[in-house]
Amino acid sequence: MKILVCNVGSTSLKYRLFDFSAGETVLTEGKMERVGADLGAWTHTDAGEPAAKQTLPIPDYAFGIRLMLEALQKHAIRSLEEIGCVAFKVVHAKGVTGVQLLNEDVLAAMAAFNTVAPSHNPPYIAAIRQFQKALPDTPLVGSFETGFHANMPPEAYLYSIPLEVSKRYAIRRYGFHGASHEYIAGRTAELMGRKDFRLISCHLGGSGSLCAVVNGVSIDTNLGLSLQCGIMHNNRCGDIDPYILVYLMEDCGYTLEQVKTMMNKQSGMLGMSGVSNDLRDVERAAGEGNADAAIAIESYCYQIKKQIGAYAAAMGGVDAIAFTGGIGENSALVRSKSLQGLAYMGVLLDERKNESAVCDCELTALGGSVRLFAIAANEERVVAKKAKEYLERR
């Protein structure tokens, strides 16, 4: 069976075509970055071939999907009929989690939570609709990001609002980036040669979250009902005092729509730096003396460090910290700043290894008791295997 995995991020589109009739062979893969920006980047790699890179506008996900399907048929497959399943790393749905066939009921449940996942659910639903048109007879299977966090204890997932309100409206901490945190937990176990350990998984990209994992099980994570909380994101605010919103609306003349736009599209790294929602641009600006850009980076890393400390406390210690995602894998600066001052916990980063890191690799300095890793995210593999197992059970 050939399974195409489509991973729609907040500003990226990753895809990978697996052939499970030959083990878990990857026939082709690619990534589109800066989707929705004036100029995007597309890298496409067929098995055994050098990567083809293009710089071009990618205005939306529908356009990117059309490019991807055309590219697949040039080398990897003769026709779209060879694809036995399209699997998605879907984000959120009201009353639905785990692995699901993406039928109209599930799409309706996703749409019911558009309000709390405005940057993710609408583009995912649009992408799924595109595949329904292109591959009408092919099963579409979704692995919800919330699934990995389903076993968090009540003290971790309940909010301190009236319990009746929480139950009536399904308000709780759900957590996201489940496929990434699950893969990182498994890959870290392989690198450490053990399964009984306490891990802090740091998924840092356009969206970011940290997860406390004990013996492979998520016990807490810092994204909640929505993806608006936690550490700052590329253009979303992360944790703020909720009464900032009340103040803006009641005293400063902002409308609800203006506040939603500010929180969802104008805040985070973009809002603080005034430069860009892409950390690479912000790092360059900071290096050129932009004080606002420098403060945005410091604030981002400070928030990560605080969360690491909180999860170490929640788990009664930590044995490993792993960085993944576009920023976690590639920004030596963020890894370094996020771990500074944690030597009292046994966290010692080898700066030379950090600067030259090529994933997957260990970054622990001599004498460090907490093992540090940079690991390339492989969410697609997790999602493909879950889809295959789901179809085999049907």
C-alpha positions in Angstrom: 0.0 0.0 0.0 1.2 3.5 -0.8 0.2 6.1 1.8 0.6 9.8 1.2 1.0 11.9 4.4 0.0 15.5 4.2 1.1 17.7 7.1 -0.4 21.1 7.1 1.4 23.4 9.5 0.5 27.0 10.3 2.9 28.3 7.6 4.2 25.1 6.0 3.1 22.0 4.0 5.1 18.9 4.4 4.4 15.6 2.5 5.9 12.2 2.2 4.8 9.2 0.1 5.4 5.8 1.8 5.4 2.4 0.1 4.5 -0.1 2.8 4.7 -3.0 0.3 8.5 -2.5 0.5 8.9 -2.0 4.2 8.5 1.7 4.9 10.2 3.0 1.8 9.9 6.7 1.2 9.3 7.2 -2.5 9.2 11.0 -2.4 9.0 13.8 0.1 8.9 17.6 0.1 8.2 20.7 2.1 6.7 24.1 1.2 7.6 26.9 3.6 6.2 30.4 4.1 2.8 29.5 2.7 0.8 32.6 2.4 3.8 35.0 2.3 4.8 37.0 -0.7 7.5 34.5 -1.6 7.6 30.8 -0.5 10.2 28.0 -0.8 9.6 24.5 -2.1 11.9 21.6 -1.7 10.9 18.3 -3.5 13.0 15.1 -3.3 12.4 11.8 -5.2 14.1 8.7 -3.9 17.7 8.5 -5.2 17.6 12.0 -6.7 19.0 15.3 -5.5 16.6 17.7 -4.0 14.9 20.2 -6.3 14.5 23.6 -4.8 12.3 26.4 -6.0 11.5 29.9 -4.7 7.9 30.9 -5.7 4.7 32.4 -4.3 2.6 29.8 -2.6 -0.5 31.8 -1.8 -2.5 29.1 -0.1 -2.6 25.4 0.7 -4.9 24.5 -2.2 -2.3 25.9 -4.6 0.5 24.0 -2.8 -1.5 20.7 -3.0 -2.0 21.0 -6.7 1.8 21.5 -7.2 2.5 18.5 -5.0 0.1 16.1 -6.8 1.6 17.2 -10.2 5.1 16.5 -8.9 4.2 13.1 -7.5 3.0 11.9 -11.0 6.3 13.0 -12.7 8.5 10.4 -10.9 7.1 8.5 -7.9 3.8 7.2 -9.3 2.2 6.9 -12.7 -1.2 8.0 -11.6 -3.0 9.2 -8.4 -4.9 5.9 -8.4 -1.7 4.2 -7.0 -2.2 6.1 -3.7 -4.1 3.8 -1.3 -4.7 6.3 1.4 -4.0 10.0 2.2 -3.2 10.4 5.9 -3.3 13.8 7.7 -1.9 15.1 11.0 -5.1 16.9 11.8 -5.3 19.3 14.7 -8.6 19.6 16.6 -12.3 18.5 16.6 -15.1 18.8 19.1 -15.7 15.4 20.7 -13.3 13.6 18.4 -9.7 12.5 18.9 -7.4 9.5 18.0 -7.4 8.1 14.4 -10.5 8.7 12.3 -11.8 8.3 8.8 -12.3 11.8 7.6 -16.0 11.6 6.7 -18.5 14.5 6.8 -19.3 13.9 10.5 -15.6 14.3 11.5 -15.2 17.3 9.2 -18.2 18.9 10.9 -16.6 18.2 14.3 -13.5 19.9 13.1 -15.4 22.9 11.8 -17.2 23.2 15.2 -13.7 24.0 16.7 -12.7 26.5 14.0 -13.0 29.2 16.6 -10.3 27.7 18.8 -8.1 26.5 16.0 -8.5 29.3 13.4 -5.1 29.0 11.8 -5.2 25.2 11.5 -8.7 23.8 11.1 -9.9 25.9 8.1 -6.8 25.2 6.0 -6.9 21.5 7.0 -10.5 21.3 6.0 -9.7 23.0 2.7 -6.9 20.6 2.1 -9.0 17.6 2.8 -11.7 19.0 0.4 -9.0 19.3 -2.2 -8.1 15.6 -1.8 -11.8 14.6 -1.9 -12.0 16.1 -5.3 -8.7 14.8 -6.6 -9.0 11.3 -5.1 -12.7 10.7 -4.6 -12.3 6.9 -4.1 -9.3 7.0 -1.8 -9.8 6.8 2.0 -8.7 9.9 3.9 -7.5 9.2 7.4 -6.8 11.7 10.1 -4.6 11.3 13.2 -5.6 14.0 15.6 -2.7 15.8 17.4 -4.7 15.7 20.7 -4.6 11.9 20.8 -1.1 11.6 22.4 -2.3 13.8 25.3 -5.5 11.9 26.0 -4.1 10.3 29.3 -3.2 13.5 31.1 -4.4 13.6 34.7 -7.3 15.9 35.6 -5.1 18.3 37.5 -3.2 18.9 34.3 -6.0 19.2 31.8 -8.7 21.1 33.9 -9.0 24.9 33.9 -9.9 26.8 37.1 -13.3 27.8 35.8 -16.7 26.4 37.0 -16.6 22.7 36.4 -20.1 22.8 35.0 -19.0 25.2 32.3 -16.0 23.0 31.5 -18.2 19.9 31.0 -21.0 21.6 29.1 -18.7 23.2 26.5 -15.9 20.7 26.4 -13.4 23.2 27.7 -10.2 21.6 28.9 -6.5 21.3 28.0 -6.3 19.1 24.9 -2.7 19.6 23.8 -1.3 19.5 20.3 1.7 18.4 18.3 1.0 14.9 19.4 2.6 13.1 16.5 5.8 15.1 17.0 6.0 14.6 20.7 5.1 10.9 20.3 7.9 10.4 17.7 10.4 12.4 19.8 9.6 10.2 22.9 10.2 7.0 20.9 13.3 8.3 19.1 14.8 9.6 22.4 14.2 6.2 23.9 16.2 4.6 21.0 19.1 7.0 21.5 19.2 6.5 25.2 18.7 2.8 25.1 15.9 2.8 27.7 12.2 3.5 28.0 11.9 4.4 31.7 12.9 8.1 31.7 11.5 11.6 32.1 11.6 13.7 29.0 10.8 17.3 28.1 10.0 17.4 24.4 10.4 20.9 22.8 8.6 21.2 19.5 9.6 24.6 18.2 8.4 25.8 14.9 5.8 28.2 13.5 3.7 26.8 16.3 5.5 25.6 19.4 4.8 23.5 22.4 6.5 21.6 25.2 5.4 18.3 26.6 6.3 16.5 29.8 6.6 12.8 29.0 7.1 10.0 31.6 7.9 6.5 30.3 6.5 7.4 26.9 3.3 8.9 28.2 2.3 12.6 28.0 1.4 13.9 31.5 1.3 17.6 30.7 1.7 20.0 27.8 1.4 23.8 27.5 -1.1 24.1 24.7 -4.7 23.9 25.8 -8.2 24.3 24.4 -6.6 26.2 21.6 -3.2 26.8 20.1 -3.2 30.4 21.3 -1.6 29.7 24.6 1.8 28.4 25.8 5.1 30.0 24.5 4.9 32.7 21.9 4.4 31.4 18.3 5.3 32.9 15.0 2.3 35.3 14.9 0.2 34.1 17.8 0.5 35.6 21.3 0.9 32.6 23.5 0.1 33.0 27.2 -1.2 36.4 28.2 -3.3 37.9 30.9 -6.9 37.3 29.7 -7.9 40.7 30.9 -5.7 42.4 28.3 -8.5 41.4 25.9 -11.2 42.8 28.2 -9.2 46.1 28.6 -8.7 46.4 24.8 -12.3 45.9 24.1 -14.0 47.8 26.9 -11.5 50.7 27.4 -9.5 51.0 24.2 -12.2 50.7 21.5 -11.1 47.4 19.9 -13.8 45.2 18.5 -13.8 41.4 19.0 -12.7 40.8 15.4 -9.8 43.2 15.8 -8.7 41.5 19.0 -8.9 38.1 17.4 -6.9 39.3 14.4 -4.3 40.8 16.8 -4.0 37.5 18.8 -3.9 35.2 15.8 -2.1 37.1 13.1 -0.2 40.1 14.5 1.4 38.9 17.7 4.1 36.5 18.8 7.5 36.8 17.1 6.0 39.1 14.4 4.3 41.4 16.9 7.2 41.7 19.3 10.0 42.0 16.7 8.1 44.2 14.2 10.2 42.4 11.6 8.8 39.0 10.6 7.0 35.9 11.8 10.0 33.8 10.7 12.7 33.4 13.3 15.5 33.3 10.7 14.6 36.9 9.6 14.4 38.0 13.2 17.8 36.5 14.0 19.3 38.4 11.1 17.7 41.6 12.2 18.9 41.1 15.8 22.4 40.5 14.4 22.2 43.8 12.6 21.4 45.7 15.8 17.6 45.7 15.8 16.8 45.9 19.5 13.2 44.9 19.2 14.2 41.7 17.3 16.8 40.9 20.0 14.2 41.3 22.8 11.7 39.1 20.9 14.3 36.3 20.8 15.3 36.7 24.4 11.6 36.6 25.4 11.0 33.5 23.3 13.9 31.6 24.9 13.0 32.8 28.4 9.5 31.4 28.0 10.9 28.0 26.8 13.3 28.0 29.8 10.5 28.7 32.3 8.5 25.8 30.9 11.4 23.4 31.1 11.8 24.3 34.8 8.1 23.9 35.4 8.0 20.4 33.8 11.1 19.3 35.6 9.3 20.2 38.8 6.1 18.4 37.7 8.0 15.2 36.9 10.2 15.3 40.0 13.3 15.8 37.8 14.2 15.3 34.1 16.5 12.8 32.4 16.4 14.2 28.8 15.5 17.3 26.9 14.9 17.0 23.1 14.5 19.8 20.6 12.6 19.4 17.3 10.6 21.3 14.8 12.0 23.8 12.3 13.4 26.1 15.0 14.3 23.4 17.5 16.3 21.4 14.9 18.0 24.4 13.2 18.5 27.3 15.6 21.6 26.8 17.7 20.9 30.2 19.2 17.5 29.3 20.5 18.8 26.0 22.0 21.6 27.7 23.7 19.6 30.6 25.2 16.8 28.3 26.3 19.2 26.1 28.3 21.4 28.9 29.8 21.4 28.9 33.6 20.1 25.4 34.0 23.4 23.9 35.2 21.8 23.5 38.7 19.5 20.9 37.1 22.4 19.0 35.5 21.8 20.6 32.1 25.1 21.3 30.5 25.1 22.1 26.7 28.2 21.4 24.6 28.3 24.7 22.6 30.6 23.3 20.0 28.3 20.3 19.3 25.3 22.7 19.4 26.8 25.0 16.7 27.5 22.1 14.3 24.5 20.0 15.1 23.1 17.7 12.4 20.0 15.8 13.5 19.7 13.4 15.1 22.5 14.1 17.6 23.4 14.5 21.2 24.4 17.9 22.6 25.3 17.0 26.2 28.5 18.4 27.6 30.9 16.4 29.7 29.5 16.2 33.2 25.9 16.9 32.3 23.4 14.5 34.0 20.5 15.5 31.7 20.9 14.3 28.2 20.3 16.8 25.5 19.3 16.0 21.9 18.4 17.7 18.6 16.1 15.3 16.7 14.6 15.7 13.2 10.8 15.6 13.4 9.3 12.6 11.6 5.6 13.1 12.3 4.8 11.8 8.8 6.1 8.3 9.7 3.9 8.2 12.9 0.9 9.4 11.0 1.4 6.9 8.1 1.8 3.9 10.5 -1.3 4.9 12.4 -3.3 5.2 9.2 -2.1 1.9 8.0 -3.0 0.2 11.3 -6.4 1.9 11.2 -7.2 0.6 7.7 -6.0 -2.9 8.6 -8.5 -3.0 11.5 -11.5 -1.9 9.5 
